[in-house]
Amino acid sequence: MTSQYVVFMLGDQRCALNLYSVDRVVHMVKITLLPKAPAIVLGVVNVQGNVIPVIDVRRRFALPQRQISLNDHLVVTHTARRSFALVVDAVVDVVECQEQSLAMTKSILPTAEYLEGVMKLKSGLVLIHDLEAFLSLEEEDSLNRAMDAGRGA
């Protein structure tokens, strides 16, 4: 069986998301701060009339922080619970990967809470992120309260 993944860069690290969870990729836009949001939420953006939170993937994975630039991209994604955007350095490819070229995280590193697996490509390994695990329940609740307050609810 074959799956498709969107491959993106965070510094020199190649990462991927399952294509079915990616709605679109857009160039960086101004991010509006969202008071009282969880620390990994940079703020919100308007994507085709929808206000969605922007997640700082570097902070989530304890990667070195850097200034966001206009050359960066937002990967607009969705989970069963919500839509959100991830700040990435660049989106580099959409790849098809055979099941035998995937190593699921539970079998190789059971404590990796934000990873779904590792893709083995000829050009090297690519970490596949688990969007459903990006926000903890506490972060999700805090984000919901901040979004509601931002809407004046």
Backbone as a printed PyTorch tensor [residue, N CA C, xyz], in Angstrom:
tensor([[[  0.8410,  -1.1790,   0.0000],
         [  0.0000,   0.0000,   0.0000],
         [  0.8920,   1.2510,   0.0000]],

        [[  0.4460,   2.2850,  -0.6910],
         [  1.2030,   3.5230,  -0.8150],
         [  0.4670,   4.6530,  -0.1120]],

        [[  1.2120,   5.5060,   0.5950],
         [  0.6590,   6.7060,   1.2190],
         [  1.4170,   7.9100,   0.6900]],

        [[  0.7530,   9.0770,   0.7190],
         [  1.3960,  10.3000,   0.2680],
         [  1.6370,  11.2180,   1.4520]],

        [[  2.7840,  11.9110,   1.4040],
         [  3.2010,  12.7890,   2.4910],
         [  3.6880,  14.1180,   1.9340]],

        [[  3.4050,  15.1820,   2.6780],
         [  3.9470,  16.5010,   2.3820],
         [  5.2420,  16.6200,   3.1840]],

        [[  6.3580,  16.8480,   2.5070],
         [  7.6640,  16.9470,   3.1620],
         [  8.0210,  18.4180,   3.2980]],

        [[  8.4320,  18.8130,   4.5080],
         [  8.8090,  20.2000,   4.7630],
         [ 10.0880,  20.2570,   5.5680]],

        [[ 10.6810,  21.4490,   5.6010],
         [ 11.9470,  21.6450,   6.2990],
         [ 11.7500,  22.4730,   7.5590]],

        [[ 12.4410,  22.0720,   8.6100],
         [ 12.6090,  22.8510,   9.8400],
         [ 14.1120,  22.8890,  10.0620]],

        [[ 14.7450,  23.9920,   9.6720],
         [ 16.2070,  24.0240,   9.6940],
         [ 16.7120,  23.0170,   8.6860]],

        [[ 17.6010,  22.1110,   9.1060],
         [ 18.0900,  21.0870,   8.1820],
         [ 17.3800,  19.7470,   8.3710]],

        [[ 16.3240,  19.7430,   9.1950],
         [ 15.5490,  18.5220,   9.4560],
         [ 14.3760,  18.4120,   8.4830]],

        [[ 14.2820,  17.2800,   7.7840],
         [ 13.1290,  17.0290,   6.9210],
         [ 12.0450,  16.3320,   7.7420]],

        [[ 10.8350,  16.8570,   7.6120],
         [  9.6910,  16.3280,   8.3330],
         [  8.5580,  16.1140,   7.3460]],

        [[  7.5310,  15.3780,   7.7730],
         [  6.4170,  15.1170,   6.8670],
         [  5.1090,  15.0340,   7.6300]],

        [[  4.0360,  15.2770,   6.8860],
         [  2.6680,  15.1040,   7.3700],
         [  1.9250,  14.2840,   6.3330]],

        [[  1.0060,  13.4690,   6.7940],
         [  0.1670,  12.7190,   5.8780],
         [ -0.5960,  13.6970,   4.9990]],

        [[ -0.6010,  13.4870,   3.7070],
         [ -1.2320,  14.4210,   2.7740],
         [ -2.7080,  14.6340,   3.0800]],

        [[ -3.4020,  13.5920,   3.5470],
         [ -4.8380,  13.7360,   3.8090],
         [ -5.1430,  14.7560,   4.9060]],

        [[ -4.1590,  15.0970,   5.7360],
         [ -4.3980,  16.0650,   6.8170],
         [ -3.9890,  17.4950,   6.4360]],

        [[ -3.4360,  17.6710,   5.2390],
         [ -2.9910,  18.9950,   4.7830],
         [ -4.0410,  19.5840,   3.8430]],

        [[ -4.5240,  20.7880,   4.1980],
         [ -5.5170,  21.4600,   3.3680],
         [ -4.8680,  22.2990,   2.2880]],

        [[ -3.8060,  23.0180,   2.6500],
         [ -3.1060,  23.8690,   1.6770],
         [ -1.8050,  24.3520,   2.2970]],

        [[ -0.9630,  24.8990,   1.4360],
         [  0.2780,  25.5420,   1.8580],
         [  0.2090,  26.9700,   1.3470]],

        [[  0.4810,  27.9360,   2.2350],
         [  0.4420,  29.3410,   1.8430],
         [  1.7240,  30.0260,   2.2970]],

        [[  2.0570,  31.1250,   1.6110],
         [  3.2040,  31.9260,   2.0400],
         [  2.8690,  32.5860,   3.3680]],

        [[  3.8910,  32.9190,   4.1050],
         [  3.7220,  33.5390,   5.4150],
         [  2.8910,  34.8180,   5.2960]],

        [[  2.0110,  35.0070,   6.2620],
         [  1.2190,  36.2280,   6.3870],
         [  1.3930,  36.7370,   7.8090]],

        [[  0.8830,  37.9280,   8.0640],
         [  0.9810,  38.4900,   9.4080],
         [  0.1900,  37.6370,  10.3860]],

        [[  0.8350,  37.2990,  11.4860],
         [  0.2030,  36.5090,  12.5430],
         [ -0.2550,  37.4730,  13.6330]],

        [[ -1.5270,  37.3920,  13.9940],
         [ -2.0790,  38.2440,  15.0510],
         [ -1.9560,  37.5170,  16.3780]],

        [[ -1.3840,  38.1780,  17.3760],
         [ -1.2160,  37.5680,  18.6900],
         [ -2.5720,  37.1840,  19.2730]],

        [[ -2.5830,  36.0900,  20.0200],
         [ -3.7870,  35.6120,  20.6840],
         [ -3.5050,  35.5370,  22.1770]],

        [[ -3.9930,  36.5310,  22.9460],
         [ -3.7380,  36.5290,  24.3930],
         [ -4.2480,  35.2510,  25.0640]],

        [[ -3.4980,  34.8060,  26.0540],
         [ -3.8370,  33.6520,  26.8890],
         [ -3.8510,  32.3170,  26.1450]],

        [[ -3.2190,  32.2780,  24.9780],
         [ -3.1000,  31.0190,  24.2310],
         [ -1.9370,  30.2150,  24.8070]],

        [[ -1.9120,  28.9110,  24.5710],
         [ -0.7790,  28.0970,  25.0240],
         [  0.5330,  28.6060,  24.4280]],

        [[  1.6360,  28.2930,  25.0730],
         [  2.9470,  28.8000,  24.6650],
         [  3.3300,  28.4020,  23.2430]],

        [[  2.8430,  27.2720,  22.7410],
         [  3.2280,  26.8600,  21.3860],
         [  2.3790,  27.5230,  20.3010]],

        [[  1.3840,  28.3250,  20.6980],
         [  0.5470,  29.0210,  19.7260],
         [  1.1070,  30.4270,  19.5170]],

        [[  1.5070,  30.7240,  18.2810],
         [  2.0770,  32.0290,  17.9540],
         [  0.9980,  33.0980,  17.8260]],

        [[ -0.2000,  32.6920,  17.4830],
         [ -1.3040,  33.6170,  17.2680],
         [ -2.2900,  33.0040,  16.3100]],

        [[ -2.9890,  33.8700,  15.5530],
         [ -3.9830,  33.3950,  14.6030],
         [ -3.7800,  34.0840,  13.2510]],

        [[ -4.2760,  33.4330,  12.1960],
         [ -4.2840,  34.0070,  10.8560],
         [ -5.6620,  33.7880,  10.2440]],

        [[ -5.9560,  34.5990,   9.2410],
         [ -7.2040,  34.4690,   8.5080],
         [ -6.9070,  33.7350,   7.2080]],

        [[ -7.4840,  32.5460,   7.0380],
         [ -7.3020,  31.7630,   5.8190],
         [ -8.6750,  31.6000,   5.1750]],

        [[ -8.8930,  32.3280,   4.1080],
         [-10.1560,  32.2970,   3.3740],
         [-11.3640,  32.4760,   4.2920]],

        [[-11.2730,  33.4760,   5.1580],
         [-12.3880,  33.8060,   6.0400],
         [-12.4440,  33.0180,   7.3300]],

        [[-11.5640,  32.0570,   7.5080],
         [-11.5200,  31.2680,   8.7400],
         [-10.3250,  31.6910,   9.5860]],

        [[-10.5740,  32.0000,  10.8430],
         [ -9.4990,  32.3560,  11.7630],
         [ -8.9960,  31.0630,  12.3910]],

        [[ -7.7100,  30.7780,  12.1570],
         [ -7.1430,  29.5350,  12.6810],
         [ -5.8610,  29.8190,  13.4570]],

        [[ -5.6060,  29.0240,  14.4990],
         [ -4.3790,  29.1990,  15.2780],
         [ -3.1430,  28.7510,  14.4950]],

        [[ -2.0140,  29.3760,  14.8410],
         [ -0.7280,  29.0510,  14.2240],
         [  0.1600,  28.4290,  15.2990]],

        [[  0.6300,  27.2260,  15.0290],
         [  1.4470,  26.4700,  15.9810],
         [  2.9300,  26.6550,  15.6520]],

        [[  3.7240,  26.8810,  16.6850],
         [  5.1800,  26.9910,  16.5580],
         [  5.7760,  25.5900,  16.6730]],

        [[  6.0370,  24.9710,  15.5330],
         [  6.5590,  23.6020,  15.5210],
         [  7.9410,  23.5460,  16.1630]],

        [[  8.7360,  24.5890,  15.9760],
         [ 10.0840,  24.6110,  16.5800],
         [  9.9900,  24.5200,  18.1020]],

        [[  9.0690,  25.2500,  18.6770],
         [  8.9010,  25.2150,  20.1330],
         [  8.4090,  23.8390,  20.5830]],

        [[  7.4730,  23.2710,  19.8370],
         [  6.9270,  21.9550,  20.1870],
         [  8.0240,  20.9060,  20.2630]],

        [[  8.9830,  20.9780,  19.3370],
         [ 10.0370,  19.9610,  19.2810],
         [ 11.3580,  20.4240,  19.8680]],

        [[ 11.3340,  21.5370,  20.6160],
         [ 12.5210,  22.0680,  21.2800],
         [ 13.6740,  22.2890,  20.2990]],

        [[ 13.3410,  22.7950,  19.1040],
         [ 14.3540,  23.1370,  18.1120],
         [ 14.7830,  24.5840,  18.3320]],

        [[ 15.9570,  24.9550,  17.8670],
         [ 16.3940,  26.3460,  18.0340],
         [ 15.3980,  27.3110,  17.3810]],

        [[ 15.0630,  28.3590,  18.1030],
         [ 14.1280,  29.3620,  17.5860],
         [ 14.8430,  30.2490,  16.5780]],

        [[ 14.0910,  30.7890,  15.6410],
         [ 14.6240,  31.7560,  14.7050],
         [ 13.4950,  32.7060,  14.3170]],

        [[ 13.8760,  33.8550,  13.8050],
         [ 12.9110,  34.8630,  13.3790],
         [ 12.1080,  34.3340,  12.1940]],

        [[ 10.8000,  34.4970,  12.2330],
         [  9.9530,  34.1100,  11.1100],
         [ 10.1650,  35.1200,   9.9840]],

        [[ 10.2750,  34.6100,   8.7450],
         [ 10.4940,  35.5080,   7.6110],
         [  9.3660,  35.3550,   6.5880]],

        [[  9.3110,  36.2940,   5.6600],
         [  8.3010,  36.2380,   4.6040],
         [  8.5260,  35.0610,   3.6610]],

        [[  9.7090,  34.4600,   3.7040],
         [  9.9910,  33.2820,   2.8760],
         [  9.4540,  31.9970,   3.4910]],

        [[  9.0570,  32.0380,   4.7540],
         [  8.5090,  30.8610,   5.4250],
         [  7.1260,  30.5410,   4.8740]],

        [[  6.6400,  29.3760,   5.2320],
         [  5.3250,  28.9390,   4.7750],
         [  4.4550,  28.5290,   5.9650]],

        [[  3.1650,  28.5660,   5.7310],
         [  2.1930,  28.0240,   6.6730],
         [  1.5770,  26.7920,   6.0220]],

        [[  1.6490,  25.6750,   6.7310],
         [  0.9820,  24.4600,   6.2690],
         [ -0.3420,  24.4100,   7.0240]],

        [[ -1.4300,  24.6090,   6.2970],
         [ -2.7560,  24.6170,   6.9050],
         [ -3.2370,  23.1710,   6.9650]],

        [[ -3.5060,  22.7200,   8.1760],
         [ -3.8150,  21.3160,   8.4180],
         [ -5.1210,  21.1810,   9.1990]],

        [[ -5.5380,  19.9420,   9.3600],
         [ -6.7110,  19.6910,  10.1950],
         [ -6.5630,  18.3430,  10.8990]],

        [[ -7.1880,  18.2850,  12.0560],
         [ -7.3090,  17.0390,  12.8030],
         [ -8.8030,  16.7850,  12.9650]],

        [[ -9.1510,  15.7720,  13.7000],
         [-10.5680,  15.4960,  13.9640],
         [-11.1940,  16.6200,  14.7860]],

        [[-10.3770,  17.3460,  15.5670],
         [-10.9010,  18.3670,  16.4760],
         [-10.8510,  19.7910,  15.9380]],

        [[ -9.8480,  20.1270,  15.1060],
         [ -9.7030,  21.5240,  14.6810],
         [ -8.7510,  21.6550,  13.5010]],

        [[ -8.7990,  22.8410,  12.8930],
         [ -7.8180,  23.2270,  11.8790],
         [ -6.7680,  24.1030,  12.5430]],

        [[ -5.5490,  24.0500,  12.0640],
         [ -4.4970,  24.9540,  12.5050],
         [ -3.4130,  25.0000,  11.4590]],

        [[ -2.5350,  25.9780,  11.5900],
         [ -1.4280,  26.1430,  10.6520],
         [ -0.1110,  25.9140,  11.3840]],

        [[  0.8430,  25.3550,  10.6780],
         [  2.1810,  25.1300,  11.2080],
         [  3.1610,  26.0170,  10.4600]],

        [[  4.0320,  26.7020,  11.1900],
         [  5.0750,  27.5070,  10.5580],
         [  6.2290,  26.5810,  10.1980]],

        [[  6.5800,  26.5530,   8.8990],
         [  7.7000,  25.7330,   8.4370],
         [  8.6180,  26.6010,   7.5820]],

        [[  9.8680,  26.1840,   7.4700],
         [ 10.8330,  26.9490,   6.6780],
         [ 10.4780,  26.8800,   5.1880]],

        [[ 10.1550,  25.6810,   4.7240],
         [  9.8130,  25.4940,   3.3140],
         [  9.1240,  24.1500,   3.1410]],

        [[  8.2290,  24.0820,   2.1810],
         [  7.6420,  22.8040,   1.7790],
         [  8.4230,  22.3740,   0.5460]],

        [[  8.9690,  21.1600,   0.5920],
         [  9.8840,  20.7560,  -0.4720],
         [  9.3200,  19.7200,  -1.4380]],

        [[  8.3120,  18.9590,  -1.0280],
         [  7.8620,  17.9010,  -1.9210],
         [  6.6050,  17.2330,  -1.3900]],

        [[  5.9430,  16.5380,  -2.2790],
         [  4.9160,  15.5720,  -1.9030],
         [  5.4600,  14.2420,  -2.4070]],

        [[  5.6020,  13.2810,  -1.5050],
         [  6.1930,  11.9950,  -1.8820],
         [  5.2240,  10.8620,  -1.6130]],

        [[  5.3620,   9.8300,  -2.4250],
         [  4.6330,   8.5880,  -2.1840],
         [  5.5900,   7.6440,  -1.5000]],

        [[  5.0760,   6.9430,  -0.5300],
         [  5.9350,   6.0360,   0.2280],
         [  5.2320,   4.6920,   0.3900]],

        [[  5.9310,   3.6490,   0.0610],
         [  5.4120,   2.3050,   0.2340],
         [  5.4120,   1.9340,   1.7150]],

        [[  4.4770,   1.1180,   2.1200],
         [  4.3560,   0.7130,   3.5200],
         [  5.6570,   0.1150,   4.0590]],

        [[  6.3790,  -0.6290,   3.2220],
         [  7.6250,  -1.2540,   3.6840],
         [  8.7390,  -0.2370,   3.9280]],

        [[  8.5570,   1.0070,   3.4460],
         [  9.5560,   2.0520,   3.6710],
         [  9.2230,   2.9120,   4.8830]],

        [[  8.2190,   2.5010,   5.6490],
         [  7.8200,   3.2260,   6.8550],
         [  8.1640,   2.4140,   8.0910]],

        [[  8.6420,   3.0970,   9.1010],
         [  8.8510,   2.4790,  10.4130],
         [  7.9500,   3.2400,  11.3690]],

        [[  6.9610,   2.5640,  11.9070],
         [  6.0270,   3.2320,  12.8090],
         [  6.7050,   3.4510,  14.1580]],

        [[  6.4910,   4.6160,  14.7290],
         [  7.1820,   5.0260,  15.9470],
         [  6.9530,   4.0670,  17.1050]],

        [[  5.7490,   3.5460,  17.2420],
         [  5.4400,   2.6610,  18.3710],
         [  6.3480,   1.4350,  18.4010]],

        [[  6.8280,   1.0150,  17.2370],
         [  7.6940,  -0.1580,  17.1990],
         [  9.1710,   0.1820,  17.4050]],

        [[  9.5740,   1.4310,  17.1050],
         [ 11.0000,   1.7650,  17.2410],
         [ 11.2990,   2.7090,  18.3940]],

        [[ 10.3330,   3.5560,  18.7570],
         [ 10.5420,   4.5310,  19.8230],
         [  9.1940,   4.8460,  20.4770]],

        [[  8.7070,   3.9440,  21.3340],
         [  7.3520,   4.0660,  21.8710],
         [  7.0870,   5.3450,  22.6700]],

        [[  8.1080,   6.0250,  23.1600],
         [  7.8710,   7.2250,  23.9720],
         [  7.8690,   8.5120,  23.1600]],

        [[  8.0470,   8.4460,  21.8470],
         [  8.0340,   9.6410,  20.9990],
         [  6.5810,  10.0810,  20.8160]],

        [[  6.1640,  11.0600,  21.6150],
         [  4.7470,  11.3890,  21.6690],
         [  4.2050,  12.1630,  20.4770]],

        [[  5.0200,  12.8540,  19.7000],
         [  4.5130,  13.6580,  18.5940],
         [  4.8250,  13.0610,  17.2270]],

        [[  5.4330,  11.8990,  17.2050],
         [  5.8120,  11.2850,  15.9350],
         [  4.9320,  10.0770,  15.6250]],

        [[  4.5580,   9.9990,  14.3550],
         [  3.7790,   8.8610,  13.8740],
         [  4.7110,   7.7720,  13.3580]],

        [[  5.8360,   8.2050,  12.7680],
         [  6.7630,   7.2340,  12.2220],
         [  7.9360,   7.8910,  11.5430]],

        [[  8.7220,   7.0620,  10.8620],
         [  9.8930,   7.5170,  10.1260],
         [  9.7970,   6.9340,   8.7180]],

        [[  9.9920,   7.8080,   7.7350],
         [  9.9650,   7.3930,   6.3470],
         [ 11.4000,   7.1920,   5.8850]],

        [[ 11.6650,   6.0510,   5.2760],
         [ 13.0090,   5.7500,   4.7750],
         [ 13.0270,   5.9900,   3.2690]],

        [[ 13.6690,   7.0950,   2.8770],
         [ 13.8020,   7.4280,   1.4600],
         [ 15.2520,   7.2430,   1.0330]],

        [[ 15.4870,   7.1880,  -0.2680],
         [ 16.8670,   7.0660,  -0.7660],
         [ 17.7190,   8.2240,  -0.2950]],

        [[ 17.0890,   9.4040,  -0.1490],
         [ 17.8300,  10.6010,   0.2560],
         [ 17.9810,  10.7310,   1.7770]],

        [[ 17.4510,   9.7690,   2.5340],
         [ 17.6010,   9.7970,   3.9890],
         [ 16.2800,   9.6020,   4.7190]],

        [[ 16.3230,   9.8000,   6.0200],
         [ 15.1420,   9.5960,   6.8640],
         [ 14.3280,  10.8840,   6.9860]],

        [[ 13.0110,  10.7270,   7.0730],
         [ 12.0930,  11.8500,   7.2360],
         [ 11.1650,  11.5120,   8.3930]],

        [[ 11.0610,  12.4210,   9.3670],
         [ 10.1800,  12.2180,  10.5120],
         [  8.7450,  12.5520,  10.1290]],

        [[  7.8200,  11.6430,  10.4000],
         [  6.4120,  11.8730,  10.1140],
         [  5.7360,  12.2780,  11.4170]],

        [[  5.1450,  13.4700,  11.4290],
         [  4.5380,  13.9930,  12.6480],
         [  3.0850,  13.5750,  12.7870]],

        [[  2.6640,  13.3870,  14.0220],
         [  1.3040,  12.9980,  14.3620],
         [  0.5340,  14.2490,  14.7820]],

        [[ -0.2640,  14.7890,  13.8850],
         [ -1.0030,  16.0230,  14.1690],
         [ -1.9770,  15.8700,  15.3260]],

        [[ -2.5570,  14.6980,  15.4710],
         [ -3.5330,  14.4800,  16.5430],
         [ -2.9040,  14.6570,  17.9200]],

        [[ -1.5760,  14.5040,  18.0120],
         [ -0.8860,  14.6080,  19.3030],
         [ -0.2120,  15.9600,  19.5120]],

        [[ -0.3310,  16.8870,  18.5480],
         [  0.3700,  18.1640,  18.6530],
         [ -0.0430,  18.9610,  19.8830]],

        [[ -1.3100,  18.9450,  20.2070],
         [ -1.7920,  19.7000,  21.3710],
         [ -2.2230,  18.7380,  22.4650]],

        [[ -1.7490,  18.9920,  23.6760],
         [ -2.2180,  18.2080,  24.8160],
         [ -3.6550,  18.6210,  25.1280]],

        [[ -4.3300,  17.8700,  25.9590],
         [ -5.7010,  18.2360,  26.3380],
         [ -5.7350,  19.5990,  27.0150]],

        [[ -4.7290,  19.8820,  27.8560],
         [ -4.6660,  21.1830,  28.5370],
         [ -4.4590,  22.3100,  27.5330]],

        [[ -3.5490,  22.0860,  26.5630],
         [ -3.3090,  23.1000,  25.5410],
         [ -4.5570,  23.3090,  24.6860]],

        [[ -5.2310,  22.2300,  24.3710],
         [ -6.4610,  22.3060,  23.5780],
         [ -7.5250,  23.1330,  24.3160]],

        [[ -7.7100,  22.8510,  25.6070],
         [ -8.6870,  23.6080,  26.4120],
         [ -8.3000,  25.0820,  26.4930]],

        [[ -7.0230,  25.3470,  26.7480],
         [ -6.5350,  26.7190,  26.8410],
         [ -6.7160,  27.4450,  25.5100]],

        [[ -6.4290,  26.7760,  24.4060],
         [ -6.5970,  27.3750,  23.0890],
         [ -8.0730,  27.6600,  22.8170]],

        [[ -8.9500,  26.7290,  23.1690],
         [-10.3880,  26.9490,  22.9770],
         [-10.8590,  28.1850,  23.7450]],

        [[-10.4070,  28.3470,  24.9900],
         [-10.7890,  29.5090,  25.7920],
         [-10.2600,  30.8010,  25.1690]],

        [[ -8.9960,  30.7720,  24.7110],
         [ -8.3950,  31.9600,  24.0930],
         [ -9.1160,  32.3140,  22.7930]],

        [[ -9.4690,  31.3080,  21.9860],
         [-10.1780,  31.5600,  20.7280],
         [-11.5800,  32.1270,  21.0170]],

        [[-12.2510,  31.5580,  22.0140],
         [-13.5860,  32.0670,  22.3860],
         [-13.5040,  33.5160,  22.8640]],

        [[-12.4850,  33.8070,  23.6850],
         [-12.3160,  35.1760,  24.1950],
         [-12.0060,  36.1370,  23.0410]],

        [[-11.2330,  35.6780,  22.0790],
         [-10.8830,  36.4890,  20.9160],
         [-12.0950,  36.8020,  20.0390]],

        [[-13.0830,  35.9000,  20.0630],
         [-14.3140,  36.1150,  19.2970],
         [-15.3330,  36.9330,  20.0890]],

        [[-14.9900,  37.1750,  21.3580],
         [-15.9040,  37.9450,  22.2120],
         [-17.0290,  37.0780,  22.7720]],

        [[-16.8200,  35.7540,  22.8080],
         [-17.8530,  34.8450,  23.3100],
         [-17.8610,  34.7990,  24.8180]]])
